[in-house]
Amino acid sequence: MEQQQIVALIPALRAFARTFLRDRDAADDLVQETLVKALKSIHQFQPGTNMKSWLFTIMRNTFYSEVKLRRREAPGIDDCISSRPGLEPTQEWSVRGIEIAEAIDRLPPEQREVLVLIGVLGTSYEDAVGICGCAMGTIKSRLFRARERLLRELGESSAESSAKTLERQSLISS
């Protein structure tokens, strides 16, 4: 039963992994590591609790543990030009979609994480509290600041004006 729930949550895990890692292969590796850890410790899952939150917590902890390990083992490797692709990958997104993705990437990690959890993946505030390991007020504050910063960077006065801009663009391109 739990294994079926885990399989159903793989797309959400992939989306959450992309908030941590821009490289698709690295994000898939993080998902795989999360799934391995989850299956090894499935006996620790409390029936009746939220499987998605449990998996997201495992992923978040795995990511931050790996970041700490990389900092100790290989300083400066992230800055090495040889580790970057020679050509940028092609995108299927519209120009506005790219602008939004870039604006989200520029958010501080804590704000980006909460915005993706709640705004993109639909995680509840309560589950986000458990995943991020902070108070409800902190979650709400991070989400508010993330939304405000995105609107400011995109030159929008409100979320409604941003939606109208996207709607106009889709009408023009139709």
Summary of the structure (lengths in Angstrom):
residues: 174
radius of gyration: 18.0
end to end distance: 44.4
largest distance: 53.5
contacts: 438
relative contact order: 0.10
helix: 75%
strand: 0%
